[in-house]
Amino acid sequence: MKNIFILLFLCGSFNVSQAQWKLVWSDEFNTPGQPDPAKWGYDIGGHGWGNQEKQFYTKADTNNAVVRGGSLIITARKTGEGKYTSARLITRNKGDWKYGRIEVRAKLPKGRGIWPAIWMLPTDWAYGDWPASGEIDIMEFVGYMPDSVFTSVHTETYNHSIGTQKTRGIHLPNTSQQFHIYAIEWLEKSIVFKIDDRTVYSFSREKDDPAVWPFDQRFHLLLNIAVGGNWGGQKGVDDSIFPQTMEIDYVRVSQH
């Protein structure tokens, strides 16, 4: 038995890192209807969300967020001239974690003007308003760049408002036809970004300074589709694409 274990380890068939993760929170989306209110809340409104976005986020509206066929379906819809509805689901105060592996298996929407994201924000904002308390973008996609997805972190020192954000673009075709697993492994000294268990980016704690590393506090998960905005709308919005959906097969959170 010992020799078998050594052989498996040397062959790479035994992943020690993965074996140490233990599931602590999940949603497999097996119950049809509205998303589980014990696990999901909503951000609501249409004030641009700091990015001049065009959509109005609704609450508990199955036109924009519904569990169907074993998946969570988030839908962005055109409702009138220059008007759109969508959903932004959050786990704040229902699922909040400090460190862990957060993974989401998802199929993305497509089309010019669409801007879906799988990301995390601080629950307690211990170091102040954005970006001082941090942001973790597990996956962002803008429809006018259909073969790429992006991972980023934002802090007081590193953020897009001053052009210093830490980010990585990854070539990934067929994101609207195929599911991919978007994940982070967030530890005390690093955040490793993975797609389909392949490491695509890593951000390490350079020093013990919240301006650089505010990631020692609780964060929660957000799932949303934005329309237009400073980034998603750089090439305009193609109204012929709507409705557009992001399909989430599962969300799983594990910790050591």
SEVEXGU-989171 format. One record per residue (C-alpha): chain; residue number from 1; y, x, z negated. Coordinates in steps of 0.001 Angstrom, whole numbers, plus 500000, padded with zeros to 6 digits. Layout:
BEGIN
  kette   nr       y       x       z
      A  NUM       Y       X       Z
...
//
This chain:
BEGIN
  kette   nr       y       x       z
      A    1  500000  500000  500000
      A    2  502386  502854  499170
      A    3  501769  504454  502548
      A    4  502422  501136  504316
      A    5  505737  500753  502480
      A    6  506804  504271  503467
      A    7  505846  503640  507091
      A    8  507801  500381  507219
      A    9  510820  502049  505660
      A   10  510767  504952  508094
      A   11  510329  502609  511045
      A   12  513353  500572  510023
      A   13  511381  497376  509469
      A   14  512404  497149  505845
      A   15  516127  496685  505264
      A   16  516893  497578  501655
      A   17  520490  496337  501898
      A   18  519431  492889  503113
      A   19  516624  492672  500570
      A   20  519138  493018  497749
      A   21  521209  489975  498758
      A   22  520439  486732  496939
      A   23  521626  483381  498244
      A   24  524183  481785  495888
      A   25  525860  479103  498066
      A   26  525062  477504  501400
      A   27  525471  474511  503635
      A   28  522809  473917  506293
      A   29  524541  470716  507503
      A   30  521428  468554  507434
      A   31  523055  465333  506176
      A   32  524868  463411  508948
      A   33  528374  462045  508441
      A   34  531358  463588  506739
      A   35  531015  467164  505466
      A   36  529725  467385  501891
      A   37  532785  466749  499645
      A   38  531188  468792  496873
      A   39  531436  471844  499121
      A   40  534347  471217  501477
      A   41  537982  470222  501181
      A   42  540718  470074  503823
      A   43  544067  471604  504574
      A   44  546185  468813  506057
      A   45  549346  468622  508126
      A   46  551188  469674  511244
      A   47  554003  471985  510219
      A   48  552905  474940  512374
      A   49  551018  476784  509623
      A   50  553287  479819  509830
      A   51  552224  480515  513423
      A   52  553983  477743  515384
      A   53  550618  476043  515931
      A   54  550666  472637  517634
      A   55  547797  470764  515969
      A   56  547892  468278  513103
      A   57  545019  468869  510683
      A   58  543406  465639  509476
      A   59  541417  464847  506333
      A   60  537921  463334  506248
      A   61  538244  462097  509846
      A   62  534949  462216  511733
      A   63  536887  462444  514989
      A   64  537772  465993  513956
      A   65  535008  467063  511545
      A   66  531524  465577  511358
      A   67  527983  466679  510564
      A   68  525691  465755  513418
      A   69  522377  467077  514718
      A   70  522069  469705  511999
      A   71  525503  471214  512630
      A   72  529088  470867  511488
      A   73  531176  469882  514512
      A   74  534901  470631  514340
      A   75  536787  469075  517263
      A   76  540298  469668  518539
      A   77  541614  466660  520496
      A   78  544674  465906  522591
      A   79  546298  462713  521311
      A   80  549499  462581  523332
      A   81  552058  464673  525153
      A   82  552176  467938  523247
      A   83  550177  466410  520383
      A   84  546769  467487  519092
      A   85  544548  466835  516098
      A   86  541968  469151  514587
      A   87  540394  470063  511226
      A   88  540679  472961  508799
      A   89  537854  472901  506262
      A   90  538082  474979  503093
      A   91  535809  475811  500164
      A   92  538682  476479  497724
      A   93  537648  475580  494156
      A   94  534257  474491  495522
      A   95  533055  477873  496749
      A   96  534991  480953  495635
      A   97  533535  484446  495553
      A   98  534367  487993  494612
      A   99  532207  490244  496784
      A  100  529147  489172  498731
      A  101  527683  488629  502159
      A  102  529319  485673  503894
      A  103  527691  484620  507161
      A  104  528391  481779  509566
      A  105  526268  480971  512618
      A  106  528569  479364  515142
      A  107  529208  478454  518758
      A  108  532874  478597  519748
      A  109  535190  476365  521783
      A  110  536726  477625  525017
      A  111  539845  477278  527130
      A  112  543406  478521  527277
      A  113  545372  477617  524159
      A  114  542427  477265  521780
      A  115  542309  479434  518615
      A  116  539269  478989  516315
      A  117  538747  481082  513209
      A  118  536232  481823  510469
      A  119  538198  483486  507696
      A  120  538971  483874  504001
      A  121  542032  483569  501776
      A  122  542552  484354  498081
      A  123  541950  481470  495710
      A  124  544316  482604  492952
      A  125  546960  484614  494872
      A  126  546987  487122  492019
      A  127  549219  489619  493816
      A  128  551709  487175  495305
      A  129  552225  485214  498513
      A  130  550813  486238  501885
      A  131  550124  488975  502759
      A  132  550251  490567  499296
      A  133  547042  488895  498073
      A  134  545134  489578  501291
      A  135  543353  487826  504142
      A  136  539936  488495  505685
      A  137  539372  487327  509274
      A  138  535615  487269  509790
      A  139  536081  485988  513346
      A  140  539057  484979  515470
      A  141  539005  483956  519116
      A  142  541789  483114  521549
      A  143  540854  481132  524632
      A  144  542784  483206  527142
      A  145  540547  486185  526246
      A  146  537168  484463  526717
      A  147  534956  487551  526436
      A  148  536312  488913  523153
      A  149  536342  488108  519454
      A  150  538347  489835  516735
      A  151  537892  490879  513112
      A  152  540835  491836  510878
      A  153  542120  492343  507370
      A  154  545686  491746  506217
      A  155  547327  493209  503133
      A  156  550883  493988  502057
      A  157  550577  497420  503684
      A  158  548491  496322  506665
      A  159  549466  493052  508337
      A  160  550410  491680  511736
      A  161  553980  490755  510764
      A  162  554821  494471  510654
      A  163  552283  495492  513304
      A  164  550004  497449  510973
      A  165  547047  495067  510609
      A  166  543589  496603  510575
      A  167  541689  494919  513380
      A  168  538958  495381  515947
      A  169  538300  493526  519190
      A  170  534675  493164  520261
      A  171  533406  492357  523751
      A  172  531222  489263  523323
      A  173  530657  487032  526359
      A  174  529184  483517  526289
      A  175  530552  482651  522857
      A  176  530817  478980  523861
      A  177  527261  478850  525258
      A  178  525429  480843  522603
      A  179  525344  480906  518818
      A  180  526267  484163  517102
      A  181  526168  485123  513441
      A  182  529588  486234  512210
      A  183  529394  487962  508833
      A  184  530974  490296  506345
      A  185  529391  492376  503622
      A  186  532152  492708  501047
      A  187  531627  495260  498302
      A  188  533801  496855  495643
      A  189  534951  499626  497977
      A  190  534490  498291  501514
      A  191  534312  495281  503795
      A  192  531837  495652  506654
      A  193  532122  493204  509563
      A  194  528975  492295  511474
      A  195  528053  490201  514499
      A  196  524369  489345  514845
      A  197  523733  491954  512118
      A  198  525385  494699  514187
      A  199  528228  496473  512416
      A  200  531410  496129  514476
      A  201  534101  497240  512019
      A  202  534534  498562  508500
      A  203  537554  498641  506183
      A  204  537366  500873  503114
      A  205  539374  500975  499912
      A  206  541693  503923  500430
      A  207  543126  503844  496919
      A  208  543445  501633  493855
      A  209  546600  499868  495005
      A  210  546762  496082  495583
      A  211  549171  496663  498465
      A  212  546289  498361  500280
      A  213  543248  496767  498624
      A  214  543838  493304  497115
      A  215  540165  492478  497658
      A  216  539142  492571  494005
      A  217  539843  488864  493448
      A  218  538162  485543  494333
      A  219  538406  484395  497949
      A  220  537326  481173  499664
      A  221  536215  480342  503199
      A  222  538105  478493  505940
      A  223  536790  477051  509219
      A  224  539278  475696  511732
      A  225  540404  475271  515318
      A  226  544114  475806  515940
      A  227  545892  474880  519166
      A  228  548616  477073  520633
      A  229  550600  479207  518218
      A  230  552049  482690  518295
      A  231  548763  484232  519382
      A  232  546549  481410  520625
      A  233  549373  479956  522727
      A  234  550685  483153  524294
      A  235  549474  481998  527725
      A  236  550244  478328  527114
      A  237  547862  475438  526467
      A  238  545635  473978  529182
      A  239  545502  470270  528323
      A  240  542566  469715  530688
      A  241  540158  471489  528307
      A  242  540195  468880  525531
      A  243  538285  467902  523509
      A  244  536936  471265  522375
      A  245  534444  471865  519578
      A  246  533277  474612  517277
      A  247  529677  474043  516214
      A  248  528563  475632  512936
      A  249  524822  475780  512350
      A  250  525071  477051  508787
      A  251  527191  478850  506216
      A  252  525423  481142  503719
      A  253  526839  483237  500906
      A  254  524741  485854  499127
      A  255  525497  488303  496368
      A  256  523753  491242  494719
//
